[in-house]
């Protein structure tokens, strides 16, 4: 069984198929959560204002490294 795709501290966005009502917000992974019985991995994520929410791995996409660096 594979582990979580993302790590704590990594920046992610909501995947395009899961519209983000707050816009194109960047979230930070703050905690790895257990898999559901069907094998879906979950995360606790935080937006820049400090609000946290749970998200399934299928709802997240990796943030481009160049974008994260501000270039």
C-alpha angles and dihedrals in degrees: 000000000000122000130235115308094219130049133218110278094025118129119232141166130220109266116257093252089060105060115215110224089205092058127249093340123176114225129197121221106239101170141011111230129201123273118260118242089266091057099255111146119222137200140196107232132188129206124216092269091057099254113143130207139168119251134182117234089245089061094057134076129191117260114237108256093225091052091049090053090054097245 
